[in-house]
Amino acid sequence: MQFLSLIPLRYLNLLLPTVCGGCGAPSDTPTVCYSCMKRFQRVVSREIFINSSRTLVVHAVGAYDGPLMRLVLGKARGDRIAARELGILMASMIGDRLHEFDCIVPVPLHWTRTLWRGYDQVYEIGGALSRATGIPLLSVVRKIRRTPFQSTVSASMRADNCRNAFVLTRLAKNLADK
């Protein structure tokens, strides 16, 4: 089935009917149907303090519920289409804020988890987001320590779970002043 990702979507839709990634019903769109889009609960962007002089604004497609939860769980179970749909949804949420983003930086899985899953969903999501927006995707982070799934760790322990698990690659020099 991996060969299907090589076929342009307009031709693939002629061969296979398009279904909504949120509810599974036949759909005219490559992502989620209008009914599911209306069910997305908007969330406010959050500013996270990195240190005393740096902050990071985090954006989300919506609340982790209903059709969005189905897509998120799907991408974690190996559904590449769900992962791409999440990237397209992210692009649609950016709207007129496109100028605010210098690049897309995926936070990858550990290589053993990528091997186990068969793909790394962050590159599927990031690639779709990059193609839809024209924002460059930069692979500047590498995971060097295998950690438990974040979903299995309490919210208060998630930062500790990731501590010292990632390094920057040589390409990180491209992020100067970004």
N, C-alpha and C positions, 0 to 999 in steps of 0.2 A: 504493500500500500504506500510505501514511501515514495514511489515514482509519481504518485498523484500530486505531490507538492511541486513537481516540475512542470505540470500542465497549467497554463494560464487559467485563472478563475473563470473567465467568460466561456472557455471551452469546457471546463469541468462542469459548469452549471448545465450545459447541454446534455452531458452524459449522466450526471447524478443530480437529483433535486437538492436544492439548498434548504437546509433546515436551520432554525433558530438555535443558537448556542445556549440560550437561556432556558427555553422550554421544550425544544425538540420538534416543534411544529413546523410545517413547510413555511418558508419565508422567501421574500423577494430580495432580501439584503444579505450580504456576506457575513454579517455579524449577528446581531440579535434583532428580533422583530420589534415593531413599534410598541406593542403591548408590553413587552419585557422592559424596553427602554423607559417607559412611563413608570415602571415599578422600581427603578433604581432610586435609592434614597441618597440624595446628595449629601456630601460631607464637606465640612470646612477644611481648607488647607491648614496645615499646622507648621509652625516654625519650631525647629528643634535646635537647641544650643549645642554646638559642637565643642566649643571652648569659650573663653572670655571674649574673644574677638571674632569668632566665626559662627554663623548660623546657617541652617539649611531649611528651605521651605519644602515641605512634603505635600504632594498632591495625590488625590485618590479618585478613581473612577466613581466610587460610591461606597455605601455601607456594605459590609460583608453579609449579604442576605439574599434570598430568593435566586433570581436568574444569575446574578453576579457570583454568588457563592457556587453555583453549579459550574460556571466557567472556571473559577479558581480551582475547584476540586478536580475538574477535568484535566486541566493542564498539569496538575500534580500527578495524575494517573497516566500520563503519557499521551494525552490528546493534543497533538500539535495544532490542530485547527482551533481548539479552545484557546491555546496560548496566543496564536496569531490574532484571534478575535479580541483578546484582551488588549493587544497592542493597538489594534485599529480603534477600539473604544477609547483608549488613552489619548490617541491622536484627536479623536472627535471632541474630547473634553478640553483640550488645550485651547482650541478656538483662537481668539485674537491675542493670546498670551505667547504665541510662537516665538516672538523676539526675546523672551525672558530666558530661553534655554540655549546654552552654548553647545551642549552635546548630551548624548545618552550614554550612561555608564552602567552596564549590567553588573550585578553582583552575582558571580557564578556559583554553581555547585562545586563541590569537591570532585575531582576526576573520577573517584570510585563511584560516587552517586550518579554522575553522568553516564558512566558505563552501565550501571544497574538499570537506570531509567531508559537508556537508549538515546537520550538527547538532553540538552540543558534548556529548560523552558525560558530562562531569561533572555537567551539569544533569539528565540522565536518571537517573544514579546517585543524585545528591543528592535529586532530587525523589521517587524511590521510597523512599529512606531516610527522608526527611522525612514522607511520607505514612504509612509503616509505624510510625514511632515518635512522631510528633507533635512532633519537634524542629524548630524553624523553620530554614528555609534562607535564608541571607542572602547576597546577591550584593554583596560588598564588595571584591572583588579584580578588577582588569582587567589583562589582558596587553597591554603597550604595545610590546613588541619581539618580532619573530618570531625564534624560535630553532630550531636543529636538533631533531629528535625526540630525546627523552631516551634512547630505545632504541638510537640510533645513536652515543651518546656514552659513553665509558668511565665506570665508576662513580665514579672519582676526579674526573672533570670535570663531573659533573652539577650540582653546586652552582654552579660557574662559569657553566655554560650558562644558568642561570636568574637570575644576578645582574643586577639592574637591569632585569629584564624585566616586573615587575609593579608596580602602584601600587594604593593603597587608594582607593575611591570615597568620595563624601560619606556614604554609608550606613555607613561604618566607625565613625562616632560611636556607632552602636548596639552596638558591641563593648566600650564602656568597662566595665571591671571584669569582663570575661568571660575 
